[in-house]
């Protein structure tokens, strides 16, 4: 990196000001207050996903009592919240805790070079507004940049796309001025985004068709938590929130484990609820009966059964078929049918990436994360002083983000107590025989399978497994010792630590 580039130093550099990054900052302030930190955010605002996605109906697909932070109660009436409400919650969080003063917007992290000799990361940052480059150095790097590309979503190469005379839109780049009133809209996909979009668009569109290759499991539920709202009337907000969070977490885990243990019974239950909602005349077998077991892919939540209401009202429909080609007026299907459309929405998934599309180098060698082993699902073999946040796919993301943030602070505090500067997960001799598995080996979703070869491996024994189990993770991250014989803690000569650097408090770090 250019030595003339302006340089800034902090103890901890947090990348990303979404839910994970804000949570990490809060825990740093509360649990490791002696550490300076900065959050680098590539966009012009906080929120990550909740700022990026602006499509109609954008909402949480988890209840906010678990998607919210453990340290800040969610007090709104609706437990399934819309995007603007979530943004309000996040803005309150950073303002109340002073985190806003630590965020640097429009700072795009391009490259990170780690040095074992100095226990530092040197990070190349591009200013999105000017193209200027800055250099940040830190002793610990916390990657909270999510799991998908912000540059673009995934769109298959549809034959005849160029022939279509209407608009083609991916939800990740939704135009603010799109007029879909009284238009015929086809939404391609059957995941959470599609099932959010269809009922929202159906309120004003002439008709909305959800076109899917295969069905997805869905479950309708209320968007309010009656118990939570009742508890807030009789208990302090923090107590009511803790009880609700405990209740909902336990319920999520119970339902997930029951469905995985009894997939046939779970399938019958879920499909049966759809039949009840849509009536005996509806072809549930074709449109809402998947061939895979529940939770082989994520279950889609329908708040108040809004998709079912749109189908029953005739403003929306589901077609299960395959695309042959786009043409001037819509989509030709394998069945021979044609879907007329004015607008086509490609709700076809995300493009998963590893650690925010940043180039990593350690001691002069490029890091290929696909060749590393995932340590407790948040760090990587032989990569020092680095944590990354990857939440749950079978529960609320933030449950795990909170645990990882806490554990990161435990690592930092342990290094302070032991006068060490580097922590690095390293395979034990006995780990050499581990069987490699994909990091998310229990999910068959297309977006996961497309990226499987880019993600770290998990092994067949702790701490190299990623169980996606909140109960196990809570014990591991909060109770088990950080000095576990796998995470190696080492000291660096004091005469080379942070040579020539100035930290965020203006302190000169001695050569």
C-alpha positions in Angstrom: 0.0 0.0 0.0 1.1 3.6 -0.8 3.1 5.0 2.2 1.7 8.5 1.4 -1.9 7.4 2.0 -3.4 8.9 5.1 -3.3 6.4 8.0 -5.5 5.9 11.0 -5.1 3.4 13.9 -7.6 1.8 16.2 -7.5 -1.3 18.5 -10.5 -2.9 16.8 -11.7 -2.2 13.3 -15.4 -3.2 12.7 -16.4 -3.6 9.0 -20.1 -3.0 8.4 -22.7 -0.9 10.2 -25.6 -3.2 9.9 -27.2 -5.2 12.7 -24.0 -7.2 13.4 -21.6 -4.3 13.3 -23.7 -2.1 15.6 -24.1 -5.0 18.0 -20.3 -5.6 18.0 -19.7 -1.9 18.8 -22.1 -2.0 21.7 -20.4 -5.0 23.2 -17.0 -3.5 22.7 -18.1 -0.4 24.6 -19.7 -2.4 27.4 -17.2 -5.3 27.8 -13.9 -4.0 26.4 -14.0 -0.3 27.1 -10.2 0.1 27.0 -10.2 -0.7 23.3 -10.6 2.0 20.7 -12.7 1.2 17.7 -14.1 2.5 14.4 -16.9 1.1 12.2 -16.2 1.3 8.5 -19.4 1.4 6.4 -19.3 1.3 2.6 -22.7 2.8 2.2 -24.0 6.2 3.2 -26.2 5.0 6.0 -26.5 2.3 8.7 -28.6 -0.7 8.5 -27.0 -3.0 6.0 -29.8 -5.2 4.6 -32.5 -2.9 6.0 -31.1 0.1 4.2 -30.2 -1.7 1.0 -33.5 -3.4 0.3 -36.3 -1.0 -0.5 -38.9 -3.2 -2.2 -42.6 -3.0 -1.3 -43.5 -4.9 1.9 -39.8 -5.3 3.1 -40.0 -6.9 6.6 -38.4 -9.2 9.0 -38.9 -12.9 8.6 -38.0 -13.4 12.3 -39.7 -12.0 15.3 -38.1 -8.8 16.5 -37.8 -10.0 20.1 -35.1 -12.3 18.9 -33.9 -10.4 15.8 -33.5 -7.4 18.1 -30.5 -7.1 20.4 -30.4 -8.7 23.8 -29.4 -5.3 25.3 -32.2 -3.2 23.7 -35.8 -4.2 24.1 -38.1 -4.2 21.1 -41.2 -2.3 22.3 -43.3 -1.9 19.2 -46.6 -3.7 19.0 -45.7 -5.7 15.9 -43.2 -8.5 16.3 -42.8 -9.0 12.6 -41.7 -5.5 11.6 -41.3 -3.6 8.4 -38.0 -2.3 7.2 -38.5 1.4 8.2 -39.4 0.3 11.8 -36.2 -1.8 12.0 -34.2 1.2 10.8 -35.8 3.4 13.5 -34.8 0.8 16.1 -31.2 0.7 14.8 -31.0 4.5 14.7 -32.2 4.6 18.3 -29.5 2.1 19.3 -26.6 4.0 17.9 -27.8 7.3 19.2 -28.4 6.1 22.7 -25.1 4.4 23.0 -23.0 7.0 21.2 -22.0 4.5 18.5 -22.9 7.0 15.8 -19.7 8.9 16.6 -17.6 5.9 15.7 -19.1 5.2 12.2 -17.2 6.3 9.0 -19.7 6.2 6.1 -18.8 5.6 2.4 -15.7 3.8 3.5 -15.3 0.7 1.3 -12.8 -1.9 2.5 -10.9 -3.3 -0.4 -7.9 -5.1 1.0 -6.6 -6.3 4.4 -3.0 -7.3 5.1 -2.2 -9.0 8.3 1.2 -9.1 9.9 2.2 -11.6 12.6 5.4 -9.6 13.3 3.5 -6.5 14.4 0.1 -8.0 15.3 -1.6 -5.5 13.0 -4.0 -5.4 10.1 -3.3 -2.8 7.4 -6.6 -2.1 5.7 -7.0 -0.3 2.3 -10.1 1.8 2.2 -11.7 3.5 -0.8 -13.9 6.6 -0.2 -17.1 5.9 -2.3 -17.7 9.6 -2.7 -14.3 10.6 -4.2 -12.3 7.4 -5.0 -9.6 8.5 -2.6 -7.8 5.8 -0.7 -7.1 5.8 3.1 -5.2 3.3 5.2 -6.5 2.1 8.6 -4.5 -0.1 10.9 -5.8 -2.1 13.7 -4.8 -4.9 16.1 -8.1 -6.8 15.6 -10.4 -7.0 12.7 -14.1 -7.7 13.2 -15.9 -8.5 9.9 -19.6 -7.7 10.2 -20.2 -7.3 6.5 -22.9 -10.0 6.1 -22.9 -13.0 3.7 -23.9 -11.7 0.4 -22.7 -9.2 -2.3 -24.1 -5.7 -2.1 -23.1 -5.1 -5.7 -25.7 -7.3 -7.2 -28.1 -10.2 -6.5 -28.3 -13.5 -8.3 -30.1 -13.5 -11.6 -30.0 -16.6 -13.9 -29.3 -16.1 -17.6 -32.8 -16.2 -18.9 -33.1 -16.9 -22.6 -34.8 -14.1 -24.5 -34.4 -11.6 -21.7 -33.4 -8.8 -24.1 -36.7 -9.4 -26.0 -39.0 -8.4 -23.1 -40.5 -5.0 -23.7 -41.4 -4.3 -20.1 -39.2 -3.7 -17.0 -37.1 -6.4 -15.4 -36.1 -5.7 -11.8 -34.1 -7.5 -9.1 -35.4 -6.7 -5.5 -31.9 -5.7 -4.5 -32.0 -2.8 -6.9 -35.6 -1.7 -6.6 -36.4 1.6 -8.3 -37.9 4.2 -6.0 -40.2 5.5 -8.8 -41.5 2.1 -10.1 -45.2 2.4 -10.9 -46.8 -1.1 -10.7 -50.3 0.1 -10.2 -52.8 -1.8 -12.5 -49.8 -3.6 -14.0 -49.4 -7.3 -14.6 -46.4 -8.5 -12.5 -44.6 -11.8 -12.5 -42.4 -12.5 -9.6 -39.9 -15.3 -10.3 -38.9 -17.2 -7.1 -40.5 -18.8 -4.1 -38.2 -17.6 -1.2 -38.9 -15.1 1.5 -38.4 -12.1 -0.8 -40.9 -13.4 -3.3 -43.5 -14.2 -0.6 -43.1 -10.8 0.8 -43.4 -9.0 -2.5 -46.4 -10.8 -3.9 -49.0 -9.8 -1.3 -47.5 -6.2 -1.1 -47.6 -5.7 -4.9 -51.1 -7.3 -5.1 -52.6 -4.5 -3.2 -52.4 -2.2 -6.2 -51.2 -4.2 -9.2 -53.7 -5.6 -11.7 -52.5 -9.1 -10.9 -49.3 -10.7 -9.4 -48.1 -14.2 -10.4 -45.5 -16.0 -8.3 -43.6 -18.2 -10.8 -41.7 -21.0 -9.1 -39.8 -24.0 -10.3 -40.6 -25.9 -7.1 -42.6 -25.2 -3.9 -41.3 -23.9 -0.6 -42.6 -24.7 2.9 -44.7 -21.8 4.3 -46.3 -21.1 7.7 -48.8 -18.4 8.5 -48.6 -16.7 11.8 -49.7 -13.4 13.5 -47.4 -10.4 13.2 -48.1 -9.5 16.8 -46.9 -11.3 19.9 -49.9 -11.2 22.3 -47.9 -12.5 25.2 -45.1 -9.9 24.7 -47.6 -7.1 24.5 -49.4 -8.3 27.6 -46.2 -8.7 29.6 -45.1 -5.1 28.8 -48.3 -3.9 30.5 -47.5 -5.6 33.8 -43.7 -5.7 33.8 -40.8 -3.3 33.2 -39.8 -3.3 29.5 -36.5 -4.9 30.0 -38.0 -7.8 32.1 -40.9 -8.3 29.6 -38.4 -8.4 26.7 -36.1 -10.9 28.4 -39.0 -13.2 29.1 -40.3 -12.9 25.6 -36.9 -13.4 24.1 -36.4 -16.5 26.2 -39.8 -17.8 25.2 -39.4 -17.2 21.5 -35.9 -18.6 21.4 -36.9 -21.8 23.1 -39.9 -22.1 20.8 -37.8 -21.7 17.7 -35.3 -24.3 18.8 -38.0 -26.7 19.9 -39.9 -26.4 16.6 -36.8 -26.7 14.5 -35.6 -29.8 16.3 -39.0 -31.5 16.3 -39.3 -30.9 12.5 -35.8 -32.2 11.8 -36.5 -35.3 14.0 -39.9 -36.0 12.5 -39.8 -34.6 8.9 -42.8 -36.6 7.6 -45.0 -35.5 10.5 -43.8 -31.9 10.1 -44.5 -31.9 6.4 -48.0 -33.2 7.0 -48.6 -30.5 9.5 -47.3 -27.6 7.4 -49.1 -28.7 4.2 -52.3 -29.4 6.2 -52.3 -25.8 7.4 -51.9 -24.6 3.8 -54.9 -26.7 2.8 -57.0 -25.2 5.5 -56.1 -21.7 4.5 -56.6 -22.1 0.7 -59.5 -24.6 0.7 -60.0 -28.1 -0.6 -60.2 -27.0 -4.3 -56.8 -25.4 -4.4 -53.9 -27.5 -5.8 -51.8 -27.6 -2.7 -49.9 -30.7 -3.9 -48.5 -28.8 -6.9 -47.9 -25.4 -5.4 -47.1 -25.8 -1.7 -45.8 -29.3 -1.2 -42.0 -29.5 -1.5 -40.1 -32.7 -2.3 -37.5 -32.0 0.4 -37.8 -32.2 4.2 -38.7 -29.2 6.3 -35.7 -27.0 7.1 -33.6 -28.5 4.3 -34.3 -25.0 3.1 -35.5 -22.1 5.2 -39.2 -22.0 6.1 -41.0 -18.9 4.9 -43.2 -17.0 7.3 -46.4 -15.4 6.1 -47.5 -12.7 8.5 -51.3 -13.0 9.1 -51.4 -15.3 6.1 -51.1 -12.3 3.7 -50.1 -14.4 0.7 -53.0 -16.8 1.2 -55.4 -13.8 1.5 -54.1 -12.4 -1.9 -54.6 -15.8 -3.5 -58.1 -16.2 -2.1 -58.9 -12.7 -3.3 -57.8 -13.5 -6.8 -55.2 -10.7 -6.9 -52.3 -13.1 -6.8 -51.7 -16.6 -8.1 -49.0 -19.2 -8.0 -47.6 -21.0 -11.1 -45.3 -24.0 -10.8 -43.4 -24.5 -14.0 -40.1 -23.9 -15.8 -39.1 -21.0 -18.0 -38.4 -21.7 -21.7 -37.8 -18.1 -22.8 -38.8 -14.5 -22.2 -40.5 -12.9 -25.1 -41.8 -9.4 -25.9 -44.9 -9.7 -23.7 -43.9 -12.1 -20.9 -42.7 -15.6 -20.2 -43.2 -18.8 -22.2 -43.3 -21.9 -20.0 -42.4 -25.6 -20.5 -46.1 -26.5 -20.1 -46.8 -24.4 -23.2 -48.6 -21.7 -21.1 -47.7 -18.0 -21.4 -47.5 -15.5 -18.6 -48.4 -12.0 -19.8 -46.4 -9.4 -17.9 -45.7 -5.7 -17.8 -43.1 -6.1 -15.1 -40.9 -9.1 -14.3 -39.3 -9.3 -10.8 -36.4 -11.7 -10.5 -36.6 -12.6 -6.8 -34.0 -15.3 -7.6 -31.7 -15.0 -4.6 -28.5 -13.5 -3.3 -24.9 -13.9 -4.4 -23.2 -15.2 -1.3 -19.6 -14.0 -0.6 -17.0 -14.6 2.0 -16.2 -11.7 4.3 -17.5 -8.8 2.2 -15.6 -9.3 -1.0 -12.4 -8.1 0.6 -8.9 -9.4 -0.5 -7.1 -10.8 2.5 -3.4 -11.3 2.9 -1.5 -12.7 5.9 2.2 -12.5 6.2 2.5 -11.9 2.5 0.3 -14.8 1.4 -3.2 -14.4 0.0 -5.9 -16.1 2.1 -8.2 -18.5 0.3 -10.9 -19.0 2.9 -12.2 -22.1 1.1 -9.0 -23.8 2.2 -9.4 -22.8 5.8 -11.3 -24.5 8.6 -14.1 -22.7 10.4 -13.4 -22.3 14.1 -16.6 -22.2 16.1 -18.3 -20.7 13.0 -16.7 -17.2 13.5 -12.9 -17.5 12.9 -10.6 -19.3 10.5 -7.6 -21.6 10.9 -4.2 -19.9 10.7 -5.8 -16.4 10.3 -4.8 -14.3 13.3 -6.8 -11.6 15.1 -9.9 -11.9 12.9 -13.5 -12.6 13.8 -16.5 -12.6 11.4 -20.2 -12.7 12.2 -22.4 -15.3 10.5 -25.8 -15.7 12.2 -28.3 -18.5 12.2 -30.2 -19.8 9.2 -32.6 -21.7 11.5 -33.3 -18.9 13.9 -32.9 -15.1 14.2 -29.5 -13.9 12.9 -29.0 -11.6 15.9 -29.0 -14.4 18.4 -25.7 -15.6 17.1 -24.4 -12.1 16.3 -24.8 -11.2 20.0 -22.9 -14.3 21.1 -20.0 -13.7 18.6 -19.7 -10.1 19.7 -19.5 -11.2 23.4 -16.9 -13.8 22.6 -14.8 -11.4 20.6 -14.7 -9.2 23.7 -13.7 -12.2 25.8 -10.8 -12.9 23.4 -9.6 -9.3 23.6 -9.9 -9.2 27.4 -7.9 -12.5 27.6 -5.1 -11.0 25.5 -5.0 -8.0 27.8 -4.9 -10.1 30.9 -2.2 -12.4 29.5 -0.1 -9.7 27.8 -0.5 -11.3 24.4 -1.3 -9.6 21.1 -2.2 -12.4 18.7 -4.8 -15.0 18.8 -4.9 -17.6 16.0 -6.9 -20.8 15.7 -4.6 -23.7 14.7 -5.4 -27.3 14.0 -4.1 -29.8 16.5 -2.2 -32.9 15.3 -5.3 -35.0 15.9 -7.3 -32.7 13.7 -5.3 -33.6 10.6 -7.6 -36.6 9.9 -10.8 -34.5 10.0 -13.5 -35.1 7.4 -14.3 -31.9 5.6 -17.9 -30.8 5.3 -19.5 -27.7 3.9 -19.9 -24.9 6.4 -23.7 -25.0 5.9 -24.1 -28.7 5.1 -27.7 -28.9 6.3 -29.1 -26.4 3.8 -29.9 -27.3 0.2 -31.0 -23.8 -0.9 -29.7 -22.8 -4.3 -27.9 -19.7 -3.0 -26.0 -21.8 -0.5 -25.1 -24.5 -3.0 -23.8 -22.0 -5.5 -21.3 -20.6 -3.0 -20.4 -23.8 -1.2 -16.9 -24.0 -2.8 -16.1 -20.5 -1.7 -16.8 -20.9 2.0 -14.6 -22.4 4.7 -14.8 -26.0 5.6 -16.1 -27.4 8.8 -14.8 -30.5 10.4 -16.2 -33.4 12.3 -15.3 -32.4 15.9 -15.3 -29.3 18.1 -14.3 -26.5 17.8 -14.3 -27.0 14.0 -18.0 -27.5 13.6 -20.8 -25.1 13.0 -23.8 -26.7 14.7 -26.3 -23.8 14.2 -27.6 -24.6 17.6 -28.3 -21.6 20.0 -28.2 -23.7 23.1 -24.8 -25.2 22.3 -23.5 -21.9 21.1 -24.6 -20.0 24.2 -22.7 -22.4 26.4 -19.6 -22.4 24.1 -19.3 -18.7 23.6 -20.3 -17.6 27.2 -19.1 -20.3 29.5 -16.2 -22.3 27.9 -12.7 -21.0 28.3 -11.3 -19.0 25.3 -7.9 -20.6 25.9 -9.0 -24.0 24.7 -5.8 -25.4 23.3 -6.8 -24.6 19.7 -6.9 -20.8 19.8 -3.2 -20.0 20.3 -2.2 -16.8 22.1 1.2 -15.3 21.4 3.1 -12.1 22.3 4.9 -9.8 20.0 8.1 -7.9 20.8 7.1 -4.5 22.3 9.6 -2.6 20.1 7.7 -3.5 16.9 4.1 -3.2 18.1 2.2 -0.7 16.1 5.3 1.1 14.9 4.7 4.6 13.7 1.0 4.6 14.2 -1.4 7.1 15.8 -4.6 5.8 17.3 -8.1 7.3 17.3 -7.4 9.0 20.6 -4.4 10.8 19.1 -1.9 8.7 21.0 1.4 8.2 19.3 2.3 4.5 19.3 6.0 4.2 19.9 8.5 2.7 17.5 
